Amino acid sequence: MKSIDLEGLMPHMSTINASGADRPVVRVKELSERDRRRLLMHFLALDDSDRLLRFGTVLPDELITRYVQKLDFSRDTVFGVYDDNLRLLGVGHLAFTARETSTVLHNATLKARIAEFGVSVSANARGMGIGSRLFERAAIRCRNEDVDTLYMHCLSSNQTMIHIAAKAGMKIHREYGEADAYLKLQPASPGTMLAEAMEEQFATFDYGFKANTKAALKWWNRLPGRKGK
Ligand SMILES: CC(C)(COP(=O)(O)OP(=O)(O)OC[C@H]1O[C@@H](n2cnc3c(N)ncnc32)[C@H](O)[C@@H]1OP(=O)(O)O)[C@@H](O)C(=O)NCCC(=O)NCCS
């Protein structure tokens, strides 16, 4: 039977990295309540140095658990990248806050809100473009939400994030000191609106495909006579 190359129909920014190496297509999906347990497993697997980079402090397991329990999916946006078993390989948390509430960055923009972004990728899934795709998706959401200022913990010292931001064509601003570096984003365009809508459609399709495949395999392995094979 002839197979259909769905990847060829899917929009994607790039599957090639800066050094020219081929990479698998990464789909970024918006997460919801049903992902809370997977989120917890993803964050608990981060080691101390990753927790420091991600949260600005080495959060113990209890505080990570509380952080995940308190995630408000109706207020904030959480993006994720799943593997074939629907485990989360990467997570990006985008939170919008009123400009006046930021003690430092309230002068950085005239827009009503600024955004804070935190991202993490499982240690065994790094260097595959997942962090870049989560970052690009968050930046597009900000632009579509009329937000032009994106803050991240540890941005000034995090060489990987600096590289990812530069690759996306963003300049790092440090007017308010090294500790409060932030990124400036372009305004929205019809292209950014379409890009976000299409990416979510394809990510939803990808999730459904993985979920169905997983369920079918489970069913298959439970068939009489298949035990232990
Ligand atoms: C930062 C992080 C999210 C990146 O995730 P990732 O999936 O590995 O990122 P990508 O694969 O998309 O891209 C990494 C890029 O950085 C480059 N890079 C890796 N280490 C680097 C370093 N020390 N200095 C500069 N660039 C570096 C890679 O070569 C790659 O570039 P390329 O795409 O041009 O080849 C991941 O390392 C992580 O979870 N770190 C711990 C938490 C953290 O630092 N979060 C950010 C602050 S909130």
The ligand as an ORCA input file, in Angstrom:
! r2SCAN-3c Opt
* xyz 0 1
  C      17.874     25.489     27.469
  C      17.165     24.231     27.003
  C      15.669     24.430     27.180
  C      17.487     24.027     25.522
  O      16.761     22.928     25.047
  P      17.211     22.092     23.756
  O      16.068     21.273     23.333
  O      18.488     21.393     23.991
  O      17.448     23.269     22.721
  P      17.658     23.139     21.145
  O      18.048     21.760     20.805
  O      16.480     23.697     20.463
  O      18.817     24.176     20.859
  C      19.963     24.213     21.591
  C      20.933     25.092     20.820
  O      21.874     25.639     21.740
  C      23.182     25.265     21.334
  N      23.945     25.125     22.560
  C      23.971     24.088     23.420
  N      24.802     24.372     24.454
  C      25.300     25.623     24.227
  C      26.192     26.468     24.933
  N      26.764     26.101     26.077
  N      26.446     27.688     24.402
  C      25.869     28.099     23.255
  N      25.012     27.321     22.539
  C      24.731     26.103     23.036
  C      22.995     23.969     20.561
  O      24.088     23.745     19.700
  C      21.726     24.274     19.804
  O      21.989     25.135     18.742
  P      21.577     24.785     17.205
  O      20.087     24.564     17.222
  O      21.949     26.010     16.441
  O      22.347     23.570     16.854
  C      17.654     22.974     27.778
  O      19.051     22.918     27.702
  C      17.244     22.964     29.237
  O      16.167     22.465     29.585
  N      18.088     23.514     30.147
  C      17.770     23.567     31.576
  C      16.703     24.616     31.884
  C      17.008     25.968     31.253
  O      18.143     26.380     31.126
  N      15.940     26.698     30.883
  C      16.059     28.014     30.292
  C      15.817     29.097     31.301
  S      14.131     29.240     31.743
*
